[in-house]
Amino acid sequence: MFISLIFGSCGLQYKVITRDSHDGLHTIYLMNLNKVLGQTNGLGTYGQIDIDAEYFRPTRSSTQEYFSLIVSSITFPGLQIQRDSSFILKIDSIVYVLYSLPDRYYSEPVKMAGVHYLLEKSTFEINKDILERIGNSKSVSFIIRGKERVITGTLSSINISRFKSFYQNYVGNNN
């Protein structure tokens, strides 16, 4: 099963992709297209960062639920995200140091406006509390450390509202 929904009211456009896991133990909800609209430093010309959420909802009561953030970047020459403390979030005044899951890293060269970039996706496991805190926060800043560069930035109020909407529509109603 594969379902795609787009939420677009009040400027909160993002896409949720829904599918079943390969083993049938989870329904996976992926918040997609959450382009960082706040201030960023270190991206370079035409660079882009998306920070999306993923929720593995159990289909059986004996199965554990999982949460993650997926950082997607398009940069030149690339970030080359490393496992060690590669994603740091500051949600209001609380700092979280997140580590990339080595088996959930993807990169591919892309060409935009005649320039070669590197598209990278890296997944960071989180807990339910972090996801809820992002959606209820006043401010979220981040640092992404790669082998080639460091990118810093903040999520806009629109980005934060997208996390809140995702949590309310998919995670909070899980009971």
Summary of the structure (lengths in Angstrom):
residues: 175
radius of gyration: 15.9
end to end distance: 21.8
largest distance: 50.9
contacts: 557
relative contact order: 0.21
helix: 15%
strand: 53%
